[in-house]
Amino acid sequence: MSSEIDALDARLISLLYSEPRIGVLESSRRLGVARGTVQARLDRLAARGVIRGHGPDVDPAALGYTVTAFVTLEIRQRFGHDPVSTHLKAIPEVLEAHTITGSGDLMCRIVARSNADLQRVIDRVMSFEGIVRSSTIIALESQIPYRVLPLVAAAAAGPGDR
């Protein structure tokens, strides 16, 4: 399957990103294409994994989790990554975890209600015997929030147009 998108795909993704509750019919009207074209594009983008969901974008801070931290974990290699990942999935404050290269084995983004609560979350993370050490960096402010639209535009433009 091709990983490329075209200008119409990019316009559709941008529209859905800015107005996630918009329907297929209204999307087709705004994009100036047939409803069937929009539906086919959505189905194709979803099947390829380009669009992974249509759920709400939830802000942890609005839920009371105002502290964001990045935690690097070193694990005991004999346990492997899977049991550690299973442990981390059970902790609601762990938003994501990635295996990494470098001095650590996993990088996690976690949230907490306060710095004191962050200690509780880290203690819970570290309670698994497969984790040897952690290093925590507290985020002070988000300079560039998670974004994908510039990447969508670059992908639609193609390698020669950037």
MOLIN-V866313 format. One record per backbone hydrogen bond with DSSP energy under -0.5 kcal/mol. NH is the residue of the N-H (numbers start at 1). CO is the residue of the C=O. If there is no record, write none. Layout:
nh->NH co->CO
nh->NH co->CO
This chain:
nh->10 co->6
nh->11 co->7
nh->12 co->8
nh->13 co->9
nh->14 co->10
nh->15 co->11
nh->16 co->12
nh->17 co->13
nh->18 co->14
nh->19 co->15
nh->22 co->19
nh->27 co->23
nh->28 co->24
nh->29 co->25
nh->30 co->26
nh->31 co->27
nh->32 co->28
nh->33 co->28
nh->38 co->34
nh->39 co->35
nh->40 co->36
nh->41 co->37
nh->42 co->38
nh->43 co->39
nh->44 co->40
nh->45 co->41
nh->46 co->42
nh->47 co->43
nh->48 co->44
nh->49 co->46
nh->50 co->45
nh->51 co->45
nh->52 co->50
nh->58 co->56
nh->60 co->58
nh->62 co->59
nh->63 co->59
nh->63 co->60
nh->64 co->61
nh->65 co->60
nh->66 co->64
nh->67 co->112
nh->68 co->66
nh->68 co->139
nh->69 co->110
nh->70 co->137
nh->71 co->69
nh->71 co->108
nh->72 co->135
nh->73 co->71
nh->73 co->106
nh->74 co->133
nh->76 co->130
nh->77 co->75
nh->79 co->76
nh->80 co->76
nh->83 co->79
nh->84 co->80
nh->85 co->81
nh->86 co->82
nh->87 co->83
nh->88 co->84
nh->89 co->85
nh->90 co->86
nh->90 co->87
nh->91 co->88
nh->92 co->90
nh->94 co->91
nh->95 co->93
nh->95 co->109
nh->96 co->109
nh->98 co->107
nh->100 co->105
nh->105 co->73
nh->106 co->73
nh->107 co->98
nh->108 co->71
nh->109 co->96
nh->110 co->69
nh->110 co->108
nh->111 co->93
nh->112 co->67
nh->118 co->114
nh->119 co->115
nh->120 co->116
nh->121 co->117
nh->122 co->118
nh->123 co->119
nh->124 co->120
nh->125 co->121
nh->126 co->122
nh->127 co->123
nh->127 co->124
nh->128 co->125
nh->131 co->128
nh->132 co->74
nh->132 co->130
nh->133 co->74
nh->135 co->72
nh->137 co->70
nh->139 co->68
nh->143 co->141
nh->152 co->148
nh->153 co->149
nh->154 co->150
nh->155 co->151
nh->156 co->152
nh->157 co->153
nh->158 co->154
nh->161 co->158
nh->162 co->159
